[in-house]
Amino acid sequence: MFGLFNIGKSAIFASQAALDVTANNIANVNTPNYSRKEAILDIQNPEKTRAGYIGRGVTVRHIRRYYDGFLENQILLQKQNLGRANILGDIYGAVEEVFNEQQSGKFSERLNNYINSWHEVASNPAESPQRTVLIQNAQAMIITAKGMERSLKDTLSTRADEIVDTVDKINAIADDLAALNKLISTVEAGSSDQANDLRDKRGQLLNELSELTSFTRFEDDFGRVTVVIGGKNVVDGERVHYLSTEEQKDGSIDVLYGKERINDYITGGKLAGLITGYDQILSGPLKEFRRLVASIVKETNLQHRQGYDLNGNTNQDFFSPLTVSNLDYSAGTSVTSAVVTDPSLLTLDEYEIRFTGPGSYEVYNIDQDTLVASGAYTPGGTISFDGIDVVIDNTGGGPLRGDKFLISPLIGAIENLSLAVTSPDQIAAAEDPSGLPGHRGDSRIKPVKSGTVKVTYATLVKIHHGK
């Protein structure tokens, strides 16, 4: 009779456990990343009698966690892709808003007004009203250009902050994963049972991580996962190797593992989208918009220098002349000066001066990927190329192999932009002195060439689509 009661009791306990597991499944039906559980029943060890072995009832052998590793990996991969796509969509939307031509007062409207004003002045070089309107439209174009550049730079600044914040979140998740690794390995040590709820929590963290960055993972014999980001073990069992960030001289953010930059190896998640979007704005819309404005300045000034103003002056700029900016990526040298010597030779491309050794350098046009100059380095000597003169000194002990300098006529093209003319009389609208008031003849300065400018702008507004 006692055996009968024990068998009945085992059945009740086993059924109660199965009901508890089912109830827990129902309670967590909406819990993110919860895995369904099932109580696996087994025969209780039988008891040997003279008549043979007699069953002793039923027992719960273990709680099975239903989990498909293949599907989980596919979900993580798609979340990485979605995280990247979502943030890129936000970034492209912000850039599109800057170049939204459906709004009044945008750059194409200002540019057309400016070009049309030149046509009016060229047709009526002696008339003051047309000259005044030209100055007003030029100022309006400058203000609009500065505002658009500021919006793009604000977008870059916001995304740079997000990169730092995202890396901090990745590190926080890495800490939690390492802590769960330790708990899981402790709970599962010496047992065939899995720490199901802890594994669910870890799975939720991996899902959160997949929205932030691309990674791969594998599990060791102790139930601990190793998480690899950018080819580096960020979570290694119970240890964490933190990522860090470093701002570069151009404002971009490098993601570092130790001292190694891993930006190029992060291909998914929000972090990849932020890195890609930042680089695309910097090298695409922002750079090309600066190039467009620089081309307007260059062509206008070259044309304006050929004409005569109402006071008979010639060889004068309409806009403040283009200047050259530099970013120093060297250890032992610095740029003393970088100046434009011949505006007509400017390509409006960016260059790198690269030291191939302590005594030699090469100048590369990085936009065209071409070598434009090379030579022996002389401290304080001038390096000349494409209308630009650069002087480099040994302020830190001399150049080293790998030292480089970015030389750009574009970085300050909009920020430093202003009008060189201060009054309508200073507009050089006549091709020669005979075209000035009081002289016979009707010689006029040729209108600003608008074809190339319009084509350039039409190309620019497409860049934010990533084409």
C-alpha positions as CSV (number, residue, x, y, z in Angstrom):
1,M,0.0,0.0,0.0
2,F,2.9,2.4,0.8
3,G,4.3,1.8,-2.7
4,L,1.0,2.6,-4.2
5,F,0.7,5.9,-2.4
6,N,4.3,6.8,-3.5
7,I,3.5,6.1,-7.1
8,G,0.4,8.2,-6.9
9,K,2.4,11.0,-5.2
10,S,5.0,10.9,-7.9
11,A,2.3,11.2,-10.6
12,I,0.8,14.2,-8.8
13,F,4.2,15.9,-8.4
14,A,5.2,15.3,-12.0
15,S,1.9,16.6,-13.3
16,Q,2.1,19.6,-11.1
17,A,5.6,20.4,-12.4
18,A,4.4,20.0,-16.0
19,L,1.4,22.3,-15.2
20,D,3.8,24.8,-13.6
21,V,6.0,24.8,-16.8
22,T,2.9,25.3,-19.0
23,A,1.7,28.1,-16.8
24,N,5.1,29.8,-17.0
25,N,5.0,29.5,-20.8
26,I,1.5,31.1,-20.9
27,A,2.6,33.9,-18.5
28,N,5.6,34.7,-20.7
29,V,3.9,34.5,-24.1
30,N,4.7,38.2,-24.7
31,T,8.1,38.2,-23.0
32,P,10.8,39.2,-25.6
33,N,13.1,36.3,-26.4
34,Y,11.4,33.9,-24.1
35,S,11.9,30.3,-25.2
36,R,9.1,27.8,-24.6
37,K,9.9,25.1,-22.0
38,E,8.6,21.6,-21.6
39,A,8.8,19.2,-18.6
40,I,10.3,16.0,-19.8
41,L,8.9,13.0,-17.8
42,D,10.7,9.8,-17.3
43,I,10.1,6.5,-15.5
44,Q,11.1,6.5,-11.9
45,N,13.9,4.0,-11.1
46,P,12.1,0.7,-10.6
47,E,12.4,-1.3,-7.4
48,K,13.7,-4.9,-7.5
49,T,11.5,-7.5,-5.8
50,R,11.5,-11.3,-5.7
51,A,9.0,-11.2,-8.5
52,G,11.1,-8.9,-10.6
53,Y,11.4,-5.1,-11.0
54,I,8.3,-3.0,-10.2
55,G,7.9,0.5,-11.3
56,R,7.9,3.3,-8.7
57,G,6.1,5.9,-10.7
58,V,7.1,9.0,-12.7
59,T,9.6,11.8,-12.3
60,V,10.5,15.0,-14.1
61,R,13.9,14.2,-15.7
62,H,14.6,17.8,-16.9
63,I,13.1,21.0,-18.3
64,R,13.7,21.2,-22.1
65,R,14.2,24.6,-23.7
66,Y,13.0,24.8,-27.2
67,Y,15.6,26.7,-29.2
68,D,16.6,26.7,-32.8
69,G,20.2,27.9,-33.2
70,F,19.9,28.3,-37.0
71,L,16.8,30.5,-36.8
72,E,18.3,32.5,-33.9
73,N,21.4,33.2,-36.1
74,Q,19.2,34.3,-39.0
75,I,17.2,36.6,-36.7
76,L,20.4,38.1,-35.3
77,L,21.7,38.7,-38.8
78,Q,18.5,40.4,-40.0
79,K,18.4,42.6,-36.9
80,Q,22.0,43.7,-37.7
81,N,20.9,44.5,-41.3
82,L,17.8,46.3,-40.1
83,G,19.7,48.3,-37.5
84,R,22.1,49.6,-40.2
85,A,19.3,50.3,-42.6
86,N,17.2,52.2,-40.1
87,I,19.9,54.6,-39.1
88,L,21.1,55.1,-42.7
89,G,17.5,56.0,-43.5
90,D,17.5,58.6,-40.8
91,I,20.8,60.1,-42.0
92,Y,19.8,60.2,-45.6
93,G,16.5,61.8,-44.6
94,A,18.4,64.6,-42.7
95,V,20.7,65.2,-45.8
96,E,17.7,65.2,-48.1
97,E,16.0,67.8,-46.0
98,V,19.1,70.1,-46.4
99,F,18.9,69.8,-50.2
100,N,15.1,69.8,-50.4
101,E,14.4,71.9,-53.5
102,Q,10.7,72.0,-52.8
103,Q,11.2,74.6,-50.1
104,S,11.6,78.3,-51.0
105,G,14.9,79.9,-50.4
106,K,17.0,76.8,-51.1
107,F,20.4,77.0,-52.8
108,S,19.4,76.3,-56.4
109,E,17.0,79.3,-56.2
110,R,19.7,81.5,-54.7
111,L,22.2,80.3,-57.3
112,N,19.8,81.0,-60.2
113,N,19.1,84.5,-58.8
114,Y,22.8,85.1,-58.6
115,I,23.5,83.9,-62.1
116,N,20.6,85.9,-63.5
117,S,21.8,89.0,-61.7
118,W,25.1,88.7,-63.5
119,H,23.3,88.5,-66.8
120,E,21.4,91.7,-65.9
121,V,24.6,93.5,-64.9
122,A,26.4,92.3,-68.0
123,S,23.5,93.7,-70.1
124,N,23.5,97.0,-68.2
125,P,27.0,97.5,-66.8
126,A,26.5,101.2,-66.0
127,E,23.2,100.8,-64.1
128,S,23.5,100.9,-60.3
129,P,20.2,99.1,-59.5
130,Q,21.3,95.9,-61.3
131,R,24.7,96.1,-59.4
132,T,22.9,96.4,-56.1
133,V,20.6,93.5,-56.8
134,L,23.7,91.4,-57.8
135,I,25.3,92.1,-54.4
136,Q,22.1,91.3,-52.6
137,N,21.7,88.0,-54.4
138,A,25.3,87.1,-53.8
139,Q,24.9,87.8,-50.1
140,A,21.7,85.7,-50.1
141,M,23.5,82.8,-51.8
142,I,26.4,83.1,-49.2
143,I,24.0,83.0,-46.3
144,T,22.1,80.0,-47.7
145,A,25.3,78.1,-48.4
146,K,26.6,78.8,-44.8
147,G,23.3,77.6,-43.4
148,M,23.3,74.4,-45.4
149,E,26.9,73.6,-44.5
150,R,26.1,74.3,-40.8
151,S,23.1,71.9,-41.0
152,L,25.3,69.2,-42.6
153,K,28.0,69.7,-39.9
154,D,25.4,69.6,-37.2
155,T,24.2,66.2,-38.6
156,L,27.8,65.0,-38.5
157,S,28.2,66.2,-34.9
158,T,25.0,64.5,-33.9
159,R,26.1,61.2,-35.5
160,A,29.5,61.4,-34.0
161,D,27.9,61.6,-30.5
162,E,25.7,58.7,-31.4
163,I,28.8,56.6,-32.3
164,V,30.3,57.2,-28.9
165,D,27.0,56.5,-27.2
166,T,26.5,53.3,-29.2
167,V,30.0,52.0,-28.3
168,D,29.2,52.7,-24.6
169,K,26.0,50.6,-24.9
170,I,27.9,47.8,-26.6
171,N,30.4,47.8,-23.7
172,A,27.6,47.7,-21.2
173,I,26.0,44.7,-22.9
174,A,29.4,43.0,-23.0
175,D,29.6,43.4,-19.2
176,D,26.2,41.8,-18.8
177,L,27.0,39.0,-21.1
178,A,30.2,38.2,-19.3
179,A,28.3,38.2,-16.0
180,L,25.7,35.8,-17.4
181,N,28.5,33.6,-18.8
182,K,29.8,33.2,-15.3
183,L,26.4,32.4,-13.8
184,I,25.5,29.9,-16.5
185,S,28.8,28.1,-16.3
186,T,28.4,27.9,-12.5
187,V,24.8,26.7,-12.6
188,E,25.5,24.1,-15.3
189,A,28.7,22.8,-13.9
190,G,28.6,19.1,-13.2
191,S,25.0,18.9,-14.4
192,S,23.2,17.9,-17.5
193,D,20.5,20.5,-16.9
194,Q,20.7,23.9,-18.6
195,A,20.2,27.3,-16.9
196,N,17.2,28.0,-19.2
197,D,16.1,31.3,-17.9
198,L,19.7,32.6,-17.8
199,R,20.2,31.5,-21.3
200,D,17.0,33.4,-22.3
201,K,18.3,36.5,-20.7
202,R,21.6,36.1,-22.5
203,G,19.7,35.6,-25.8
204,Q,17.9,38.8,-25.1
205,L,21.2,40.7,-24.7
206,L,22.5,39.2,-27.9
207,N,19.3,40.4,-29.7
208,E,19.9,43.9,-28.3
209,L,23.5,43.7,-29.3
210,S,22.6,42.7,-32.9
211,E,20.6,46.0,-33.3
212,L,23.8,47.9,-32.4
213,T,26.6,46.1,-34.2
214,S,27.6,43.1,-36.3
215,F,29.1,40.2,-34.4
216,T,29.7,36.5,-34.5
217,R,29.5,34.2,-31.5
218,F,30.3,30.6,-30.4
219,E,29.8,28.7,-27.2
220,D,32.4,26.7,-25.3
221,D,31.9,23.4,-23.4
222,F,31.1,25.3,-20.2
223,G,28.1,27.2,-21.8
224,R,29.9,30.5,-22.1
225,V,29.7,32.5,-25.3
226,T,32.5,34.4,-27.0
227,V,31.3,37.5,-28.9
228,V,33.5,38.6,-31.8
229,I,33.1,42.2,-33.0
230,G,35.2,43.5,-35.9
231,G,37.3,40.3,-35.8
232,K,38.1,40.9,-32.1
233,N,37.0,39.0,-29.0
234,V,35.0,41.6,-27.1
235,V,33.4,39.1,-24.7
236,D,35.8,36.2,-24.0
237,G,34.0,33.9,-21.6
238,E,33.9,35.8,-18.3
239,R,36.3,38.6,-19.5
240,V,35.5,41.8,-21.4
241,H,37.8,43.6,-23.8
242,Y,36.2,47.0,-24.1
243,L,35.8,49.1,-27.3
244,S,36.7,52.7,-27.2
245,T,36.4,55.8,-29.5
246,E,38.8,58.5,-30.6
247,E,37.9,61.7,-32.5
248,Q,40.1,62.4,-35.5
249,K,41.2,65.8,-36.7
250,D,38.5,65.9,-39.4
251,G,35.9,65.3,-36.7
252,S,35.3,61.6,-37.6
253,I,35.2,59.0,-34.9
254,D,37.4,55.9,-34.9
255,V,36.2,52.8,-33.1
256,L,39.2,51.1,-31.4
257,Y,39.9,47.7,-30.0
258,G,43.0,48.5,-27.9
259,K,44.8,50.9,-30.3
260,E,43.6,49.2,-33.4
261,R,40.9,50.9,-35.6
262,I,38.1,48.5,-36.5
263,N,35.6,50.7,-38.3
264,D,36.1,48.9,-41.6
265,Y,35.2,45.5,-40.0
266,I,31.9,46.6,-38.5
267,T,29.4,45.8,-41.2
268,G,26.0,45.6,-39.5
269,G,23.9,47.2,-36.8
270,K,23.4,50.8,-35.8
271,L,27.1,51.4,-35.4
272,A,27.9,50.3,-39.0
273,G,25.1,52.6,-40.2
274,L,26.5,55.6,-38.2
275,I,30.0,55.0,-39.4
276,T,28.9,54.6,-43.0
277,G,26.5,57.5,-42.9
278,Y,29.2,59.8,-41.3
279,D,31.8,58.9,-43.9
280,Q,29.3,59.3,-46.8
281,I,28.2,62.8,-45.7
282,L,31.8,63.9,-45.1
283,S,33.1,62.6,-48.5
284,G,29.8,63.0,-50.4
285,P,27.2,65.8,-49.9
286,L,29.4,68.0,-47.7
287,K,32.5,67.8,-49.8
288,E,30.7,68.1,-53.1
289,F,28.7,71.1,-51.8
290,R,31.9,72.8,-50.8
291,R,33.4,72.0,-54.2
292,L,30.3,73.5,-55.9
293,V,30.6,76.7,-53.9
294,A,34.4,76.8,-54.4
295,S,33.8,76.5,-58.2
296,I,31.4,79.4,-58.1
297,V,34.0,81.5,-56.2
298,K,36.9,80.4,-58.5
299,E,35.1,81.0,-61.8
300,T,33.5,84.3,-60.6
301,N,36.8,85.7,-59.4
302,L,38.7,84.7,-62.5
303,Q,36.0,86.3,-64.7
304,H,35.8,89.4,-62.4
305,R,39.5,89.9,-62.5
306,Q,39.3,90.4,-66.3
307,G,36.9,93.3,-66.0
308,Y,36.9,96.9,-65.0
309,D,34.8,98.5,-62.3
310,L,33.2,102.0,-62.4
311,N,36.4,103.5,-61.0
312,G,38.6,101.9,-63.7
313,N,40.1,99.3,-61.4
314,T,40.8,95.8,-62.7
315,N,42.3,92.5,-61.4
316,Q,40.0,92.6,-58.4
317,D,38.1,89.6,-56.8
318,F,34.4,89.6,-56.4
319,F,34.4,87.0,-53.6
320,S,37.1,86.6,-50.9
321,P,39.7,84.4,-52.6
322,L,39.9,80.7,-51.8
323,T,42.3,79.6,-49.1
324,V,43.9,76.3,-48.3
325,S,43.3,74.3,-45.1
326,N,45.5,71.5,-43.8
327,L,45.2,68.6,-41.4
328,D,48.4,67.3,-39.8
329,Y,48.7,63.5,-39.4
330,S,52.4,63.5,-38.6
331,A,54.6,63.0,-35.6
332,G,57.7,65.1,-36.4
333,T,56.7,67.9,-38.8
334,S,54.0,70.6,-39.3
335,V,52.7,72.8,-42.0
336,T,54.1,76.3,-41.6
337,S,52.0,77.7,-44.5
338,A,49.7,76.6,-47.3
339,V,48.7,79.2,-49.8
340,V,47.0,79.5,-53.2
341,T,49.5,81.0,-55.6
342,D,47.5,80.7,-58.8
343,P,43.7,80.3,-58.5
344,S,43.4,79.4,-62.2
345,L,45.4,76.2,-61.6
346,L,43.2,75.1,-58.7
347,T,41.6,71.7,-59.4
348,L,39.3,72.0,-56.3
349,D,40.5,68.5,-55.3
350,E,42.0,67.5,-52.0
351,Y,45.6,66.3,-51.7
352,E,47.8,64.3,-49.3
353,I,51.5,65.0,-48.9
354,R,52.9,61.6,-47.9
355,F,56.4,61.1,-46.6
356,T,57.9,57.9,-48.0
357,G,61.0,58.5,-45.9
358,P,62.8,61.2,-43.8
359,G,64.0,62.9,-47.0
360,S,61.4,62.3,-49.6
361,Y,57.7,63.0,-50.2
362,E,54.9,62.4,-52.7
363,V,51.8,64.5,-53.3
364,Y,48.7,62.6,-54.2
365,N,45.4,64.0,-55.5
366,I,43.2,61.8,-53.3
367,D,40.0,62.6,-55.3
368,Q,41.5,61.4,-58.6
369,D,43.9,58.9,-57.0
370,T,46.9,60.3,-58.9
371,L,50.4,61.2,-58.1
372,V,50.9,64.9,-58.9
373,A,54.3,65.7,-57.5
374,S,57.3,64.2,-55.6
375,G,60.7,65.2,-54.5
376,A,63.4,65.5,-51.9
377,Y,62.3,67.2,-48.6
378,T,64.1,70.3,-47.5
379,P,63.1,71.8,-44.1
380,G,61.4,75.1,-44.7
381,G,61.4,74.5,-48.5
382,T,58.3,75.0,-50.7
383,I,56.3,72.1,-52.1
384,S,54.4,73.3,-55.2
385,F,51.6,71.7,-57.1
386,D,48.4,72.7,-58.9
387,G,48.5,76.4,-57.9
388,I,49.3,75.6,-54.2
389,D,52.5,76.2,-52.2
390,V,53.1,74.4,-49.0
391,V,55.9,74.9,-46.5
392,I,56.7,72.2,-43.9
393,D,59.2,72.7,-41.1
394,N,61.0,70.2,-38.7
395,T,59.2,71.6,-35.6
396,G,59.1,68.1,-34.0
397,G,62.4,66.6,-35.2
398,G,61.8,65.9,-38.8
399,P,59.4,63.8,-41.0
400,L,59.0,60.1,-40.6
401,R,58.0,57.5,-43.0
402,G,54.2,57.4,-43.0
403,D,53.7,61.0,-42.0
404,K,51.1,62.8,-44.1
405,F,49.2,66.0,-44.4
406,L,45.8,66.7,-45.9
407,I,45.8,69.8,-48.1
408,S,42.3,71.1,-49.0
409,P,40.9,74.2,-50.8
410,L,37.4,72.9,-49.8
411,I,37.3,72.7,-46.0
412,G,37.1,76.4,-45.5
413,A,35.5,77.3,-48.9
414,I,32.0,78.1,-47.4
415,E,33.0,78.9,-43.8
416,N,35.4,81.7,-44.9
417,L,33.2,82.8,-47.8
418,S,32.4,86.5,-48.1
419,L,32.2,89.3,-50.6
420,A,35.3,91.1,-51.6
421,V,33.4,94.0,-53.2
422,T,31.8,96.4,-50.7
423,S,29.9,98.7,-53.1
424,P,28.1,98.4,-56.4
425,D,30.8,100.6,-58.1
426,Q,33.4,97.9,-57.4
427,I,31.7,95.3,-59.6
428,A,33.9,94.8,-62.7
429,A,31.2,94.7,-65.4
430,A,33.2,96.0,-68.4
431,E,35.6,94.0,-70.4
432,D,37.9,97.1,-71.0
433,P,38.0,100.7,-69.9
434,S,36.1,101.7,-73.1
435,G,33.0,100.1,-71.7
436,L,32.9,102.3,-68.7
437,P,30.4,105.2,-68.4
438,G,31.8,108.3,-70.3
439,H,33.6,106.1,-72.9
440,R,32.2,105.1,-76.2
441,G,31.5,101.5,-76.9
442,D,29.5,98.8,-75.1
443,S,32.1,96.2,-74.1
444,R,30.8,94.1,-71.2
445,I,32.1,91.4,-69.0
446,K,30.9,88.0,-70.1
447,P,28.2,86.4,-67.9
448,V,29.1,83.8,-65.3
449,K,29.2,80.4,-67.0
450,S,26.2,78.6,-65.5
451,G,26.1,75.3,-67.3
452,T,28.8,73.5,-65.3
453,V,27.5,74.9,-62.1
454,K,24.0,73.7,-62.7
455,V,25.2,70.2,-63.7
456,T,27.4,70.0,-60.6
457,Y,24.4,70.9,-58.3
458,A,22.1,68.5,-60.1
459,T,24.7,65.8,-59.3
460,L,25.1,66.9,-55.8
461,V,21.5,66.6,-54.7
462,K,21.6,62.9,-55.7
463,I,24.6,62.0,-53.5
464,H,22.5,61.5,-50.4
465,H,20.8,58.5,-52.0
466,G,24.2,56.7,-52.0
467,K,24.4,56.6,-55.8
